Every structure is written in C-alpha cells, then in structure tokens.
Amino acid sequence: MAKVNTVLGPVSPDELGVTLMHEHLVFSYLGWECDALAPLYDREAAAEACVETLKEAKGYGLKTLVDATATDMGRDIELQKMVSERLGINIICATGFYTEKYGKAGYFKFRSQVYDMTAEVCETMVKEITQGIGNTGVKAGVIKVATGHARISSYEEKMLKAAARAQKETGVPIITHTEAGTMGPEQADLLISEGADPKRIVIGHMCGNADLKYHVSVLEKGVNIAFDRLGIDILFPDKLRKACLIGLIGIGYGDRIMLSQDRWAYWLGRPFEFPDAAKPLLANWSHVHVFNNIIPALKEAGISEDKINTLMVENPRRLFGGE
C-alpha cells in the first residue's frame, strides 16, 4: 500500500484515522504583506493559536488534517511541522495553486509567453511531492487546484492539466476548490481527460449548492466530492447542506463523500472583524463544527456509526491509499 506524505514523514493510509479533508492553519489573501498596518508574521504566535484552536478537535478523535493552503496562499511548512509535533496529529500539506483571480498568476503567465506553463507547473508539483518543498525536507502529500465562479479560465485550465499529469506521475491525490460549487463536472472531466485517477480526485466545496442531480452528475464520473465548507452559513445554509448530504448517503454515495469546514486557525494581515449582521451566520464555523453539530445531525437522521466512520475514516484512507 502506498505511503502518505505528512509534514513529519510518510505514514500508512491506515494510520490516518479521523480526517478533516480541507482546513487551513494560516490563511491570507495575496497582498496582505503590502498593508503597512498589518502586524508582522509571528510564527510562534501562529503555532500557539493553531494548537489552541485544534486541540478540541483532537479531543473528538481528530488524527489527520489536510492543510489545503496552496503554494501561493501563505503556506508555511515550518509552522505545519511545529503544530503537528506539538499536537500529535498528522498534517498533510499541499502543492498547487489557487484561482487566477486570487492566486499568484503573474509569474507563470509571464513565462507562458515563451514556455509551456502546464509542463513547468507539473514539474514544480512533482518536485515538491517527490523531492521536497524548498529546504524544509517536507514532501507534499496532496495537490490543490482551484477554479473561479461558473467558468474555468485558460490559466486555471493549465493548472488543472498540470495537476492531473503530476497526479498520474506521483499517485498523490488531487483536491479542488470550486467557487459556490460550480464547475464540478467540468473539473472532473478535465482532470480525468489528462490521465488523473478518478478515485484520487476530490471535487471540493460541492456543498455550495443543494442540487442533488448536479452532485450525482459529478459522482457518476467516479470521483469523490467534499462537503467541506460546513458552518459557513453566510455562503450557503447548513440546513440545506445537511439535507443534501443525508440524501446522497441515502442513495448510496456515502463511500465517496468527505467532510470538513475550510476554517483557518490564524489570519495573516490586519485583524479582520466580520460585520455584526454576518456573525450569526458564522456562529458555528470552527474546526469542531463537524463533530459538534454535523455528525449528531446525521445520527439523528438515522445515519449509522458505520456510515459516519466511512465518511471520516474510510473514505480518506481509500483516497490516499489509491483504493
């Protein structure tokens, strides 16, 4: 069975245990460092905040966290190692790139005037997976790619093609960002057409809508999906997310769905306070929302412990094990 790259070294897929598939330790939007009033980044303070935030989740049995922070969104490998060591959980870091709108598109777009962007990005991903990230000694364990709302730009298409080729070469899973749950079928088709293994693809943020027909159209391609923005009611209400999740499990897709919250533990930049009107819609958004609220709701709806274990343990194990 394939080993899984974590920030502290390779582990067996059987050692992953309860897994949150799409979270963030630190998060920033590009340009935060240009804000003269933004506090300087303090890695030790960030590590303390991450450990404090995640220790409750560990108390619920969390064993593995996939940090979905792309290469161009403030990824900090040394921080991930510190938190993994102090908290005693596996952390799987990502290689890959965010959307054209919010990621660092300029460098590769400039080079693409002369060079093949898809090939260069693929080489970058493969290097970080097989040799390591910079001089950290850490190898990426997952590939992250993203597309914008209701369209895939030419730049994003090249990034997805690069991810598919890197996945084919290394066997490492791909997780995606969809904006408001759009472009899921298109992402799946593009990745598979470039040689990616459907069993090792997770189309993310599919809980951005409650269209069962749409979800099934993605699942029928043989890929996995993630309900990984649970608790962010300001984007889409959990009431509908839960109904859709229960429905999909009920019609037999529970073995290809994974759960998470897309929450960050430490914000880079000037402190950000949500408006008062938004706060009630974010009251449950935390790293323990799945454990505190979603799993109890599933049990109340008659979902068995066995099926919940499939969502939280078996599906991530199969994804990383290539089963």
N, C-alpha and C positions, 0 to 999 in steps of 0.2 A: 504494500500500500504506500502511496506517495506520502512524503513528509510535508508538513505545512511550515512555511517560513513565519516565525514570530520574531519580535524585536530582540528576544533573548536566545534565539536559536530555533532549530527545527524541532517540531513535535509531531506525534502521530495524530491523524484526524480523530482517533478515538479519545484523545486527551483534551479535545476542545470543550466538551461539556456544554453547559448552558451558554448560548452565544447571542450577543446583540450584533446584528449584521451591518449596522450603518450608524455609527456615532462619531463624535469628534472630541478630542481633548482640547486643543486650541483651534480657534477659527478666526479668520479675518477676511475682509474683502480687500482686494488689491488697492494699494494707495494709502492704507492706514498709517504707514510709516512716514507719509508726507504731511501728516497732521501735526503741526508744531505743538499742539496742546495734548497730544496723545502721550500717555506715560510710556517710558522706555520698557521694553520687554524684560521681565524678570523671570527667568526660567524656574528658579527655586520657588518663587511665589506661585507660579503656574502649576508646578508639580504638587505643592501643598493643596491648592484649590482642587486639582483633579482627584487626588486621593480622597479628600474630604467629600467631594461630590459623589464619587463612585463607591465608597465603602458600604453605603446602604444597599446598593445593587449587589455587591459581593455577598452581603448578608442574605440576600434572596437566592444565592447559589450561582451568581454570575461567575463564569470561569474564563470566558473569552470575549474580547471586544474587538471588532473590526473598526479601526480608525479610518474612515473614508475620506480623510483630508487629502486632496490631490496635491501633487508636487507643487502646483502654482497657487495654493491657497493657505500658506502659512504652516505647512507640515514641519514638525520638529521631531526628528528621530531621537535625539538625545533625551528630550522630555518623555517620549513614549517609553524609552528604556527605564528611566527613573520611576515612572508611575507603575510600570509592570513589575519592577523589582520590589517596590515598597508595598504594593497592594497584593502581590502574589497572584495576578491573573495574566493570562496570555493576551498580548496585544499584537494584532496583525496590521501592519502598515501598508499603505497603498503607493503604487506608482501610477501616474496618469495625469490627466488634465481636465480642467473644468470647462464650462461653456465659453464660446467665443466672446460673449458679452461681458462676462465677469472673470474670465481667466486671463492668463498671460499669453495672448495670441500673437503679440508683435514679433517676437524673435523668430519663431518657426515660419510665420507668414512672410517675413522679410527674406529668409533663406530660401523659401519656396520659389522665389523668382529665378533661382539657379538650380537648386537641389530638390530632390524628391522628399517632400515633407513626410509622407507616410512611412517611407523607409527610415528616415532619420529618427522619427518618433518611436517607431518599432525598436530600433537599435537602443534607444535610450531606455525604454521599458525593459527590454531583455537584459541589458546591463545591470539595472537596478534589481532585477529578480535573481539573476544568476551569479553576479559578482559582488553586488552590494551598492549601497547608496552613499556616494561620496567616500569619506574615510571613516564612516560610522561602524563598519563591519556588519551592518544590518541589511538583510535581503528583504525586498518587498514580497508580501505574500498574497497580494490581490491587485488587480488592475482596475482603476476607476476612470470612467469616461462619462461625458455629460452632453446633453443637447438642450437647446432652448425651447421656448413655448411654441408648439404647433408647427415647428419646422426644424430640419437639420441643415445647418449651414454647410457650405463647401468645406470650411475649416474643420467643423465638427465631424463631417463625414470622413475626412482623412484621419482624424484622431480615432474614430471607431474602427476604421480599417487597420490602423496600426495596432490597436488593442487586440483585434481578432488574430492578427498574424503573430503577435507576441504570445497570445494565449495558446495558439497552435504549437508554437515552438517550445514553450515552457510548461504548459499544463496548468498554469495558475488561473484561478477563476477571475471573471470579469464582473464587476458590479457597476450599475449605471445610475445616473441622475436623469430623471425625466422631469420636465417642468409641468407641474399640475397634472401629472400622469399622462401627458400627451406624447405621441411618437413611440410608444412602446412596441407596437408591431413592426414599425419601420426600423427601430434599433435592432430588434431581434433578427429581422430579415438581413440587414446589412452585416451584422456580426457573423451570422451563420454562413452567408454567401462568401465571406472571406476566410472560412475554414475554422471558425471557433466552434467548440463543442457545446451544443445547446445545454447539456447537463451542467456545464460550468459557467453558465451565464445567469445573472440575477438582474432582471429589469426592475429598477428601483422607483420608489415614490409612486407606485401604482395606486396607492390609497388616496391619490389626489382627485379621484372621481369614484363614483359608485355604480358604474355601468358594468354589470356582470357580463354582458355579451362582449364588451371590449376586453375585459380581463381574460375571458375564456379564449378570445381570438389570439391573445399573446401566449397563454399557456398551451394552446394546441400546437404551437411551434416547437414544443419540447423544452422550453426554457423554464427557469424559476422566476418568481416575482417576489417583491418585498413590499409589505405594508410597514414602511419604515419612517413615517412621519407622524406616528401616533402621538396624540396630545397637542398637536399644533392646530387647534380648532379655528384659529384665525385664517388658516388656509383652506380647511375643509373640515366639516364637523365629524368628530369621532363617532357620533351616533350612527351616521351613515357608513363610516369605515367598518365599524363592528358588524353592522348588518350584512355588509358585503363579504367580510371575512367569514362570518358564520355560514353564509350562503355558499361560498366557494368550497369550504370544508365539507359542507353537506352534500355537494355534488361530486365529491371525490378528488379535490385538488389539494388537500391538506399536506400531501407529501412534497409539494413544490412551492410552498409559501414560507417566507421568513419574516420575522418581526423586529422592529427597532423604533427609535424615536428621533434620530437625526438631531440630537441635542449636543451642544458644546458645553464644556466644563469651564473654559477660560476664554474670555473675549480679548482680542488684540485691538488696541486703539483707544480712543476716548470713550469713557463709560457711556453705555447706551441704555437708555431707560425707555421701555415701551410706554406709549400713551395710556392714560387711565382706562380709556374705552377698550383697549386691546387686552388689558391684563386678565379679565375673566376668561377670555378665550385662550389664554396661555397658562391658566392656573394649574393644569395637570402636566405641563410639558417639563419632564425631568427624566433622568436616567433610570427611574424606578416606575414610571407610569405603566409600562408593560406588566410588571409584577404586581403593582398595587391595584390596577384597575382593569386592564385588558384581559389578563388571564382569569380573574374572578368573573368577569362578564361572560367569557367563553364557557366557564364551568356552569354558570347559571343557565346558559342556553343549552346545556346538555352535552357539551364537548368533553370527551373523556380525558383523563390524565394521560392516557396513552397518546392521544392525538396532540395534546399540548406538548408532550415530550418530543413528538415528531417535529413540531414547529420550532422548538427552542434548541433541540439537541441533534436529532437525527438528520434533519434537512441540512444544517450547516456541515455536519460530519460528511454526508454524502457529497455535498458540493465540493469540499476541499479534498475529499478522497477520490473524486472522479467517478463515483458510482452512478 
